[in-house]
Structure formats: structure tokens, C-alpha cells
Amino acid sequence: MNIWEILYPALMILMVLLSIFMTILVLKQDGNTADLGAISGNTETFLGKNKVKTRESKYKRWTIYVGAALMITSIAFFVAWKLSA
């Protein structure tokens, strides 16, 4: 049994799952233009001061992690495909 017969489907399934998770993360985030209504005045709020703890910052952080994992998985898949040919 060839290792590529196991590696290809495993990497493809992982890429599909990561893509679905990335799509869900992006759709759950608010846009950056959500705060444009407060053009004048002090827009610094409690949530603005504690951005590390908000749900939106966690979504953004997880989006970066999942994007990096998707990129690494894709590169590994195509390198393995090129080496097996």
C-alpha cells in the first residue's frame, strides 16, 4: 500500500473541513464599517478598551489560525502531489 493513497484523501478532507470552518468564522464576524455611525464624539467604549476579550477579537484570531492551517495544508498537499509524480 502506497502512503500517497492515504495522504491524499486525508489532506483533502482536512482542507474541506478547514474551508467550511473558515467560511463559518468569516460569516459570523461583523464588518469593519459597523462603527461608522459615530463619526463625531468619543467612540471609546468599555468594549473598545477591552478588545482582547470580545467575541469579535476571538473570531478574528481564529480566522488567522484557520487560514494559516489551510495554507499549510494546501502547500503540503501540492508538494506531496508533485513529489509522487
C-alpha positions in Angstrom: 0.0 0.0 0.0 1.4 3.4 -1.0 1.4 6.2 1.5 0.1 8.6 -1.1 -3.2 6.6 -1.2 -3.7 7.5 2.4 -2.2 11.0 2.4 -4.2 12.5 -0.5 -7.7 11.8 0.9 -6.7 12.8 4.4 -5.3 16.1 3.3 -8.3 16.7 1.0 -10.8 16.0 3.8 -8.8 18.3 6.2 -8.8 21.1 3.6 -12.6 20.8 3.1 -13.2 20.9 6.8 -10.9 23.9 7.3 -12.6 25.7 4.4 -16.0 25.1 5.9 -14.8 26.3 9.3 -13.2 29.4 7.7 -16.4 30.3 5.9 -18.4 30.0 9.2 -15.9 32.2 11.0 -16.0 34.9 8.4 -19.8 34.9 8.2 -20.1 35.3 11.9 -17.9 38.4 12.1 -19.2 41.9 11.8 -17.8 44.2 9.2 -15.2 46.9 10.0 -17.7 49.6 9.0 -20.2 48.8 11.8 -18.9 51.7 13.9 -19.2 54.4 11.2 -22.4 55.8 12.8 -20.4 57.6 15.5 -18.5 60.0 13.2 -18.1 62.6 15.9 -17.7 62.3 19.6 -15.9 59.9 21.8 -16.2 56.4 20.4 -14.0 54.8 23.1 -16.2 52.4 25.0 -15.6 49.7 27.5 -15.6 47.1 24.7 -13.2 49.2 22.7 -10.8 49.3 25.6 -11.0 45.5 26.2 -10.9 44.3 22.6 -8.8 41.3 23.5 -11.7 39.8 25.5 -14.5 40.4 23.0 -16.1 37.7 20.8 -15.1 39.6 17.6 -11.5 39.6 18.5 -11.6 35.8 19.2 -13.3 35.3 15.8 -10.5 37.4 14.1 -7.8 35.4 15.9 -9.4 32.1 14.9 -9.7 33.2 11.3 -6.0 33.9 11.2 -5.2 30.5 12.7 -7.6 28.6 10.4 -6.3 30.5 7.4 -2.7 29.6 8.2 -3.6 25.9 8.8 -5.5 25.9 5.4 -2.5 27.4 3.7 0.0 24.9 5.2 -2.3 22.0 4.4 -2.7 23.2 0.8 1.1 23.6 0.4 1.7 20.1 1.9 -0.9 18.6 -0.4 0.6 20.0 -3.6 4.2 19.3 -2.6 3.2 15.7 -1.9 1.4 15.5 -5.2 4.4 16.9 -7.0 6.9 14.5 -5.3 4.7 11.5 -6.1 4.6 12.3 -9.8 
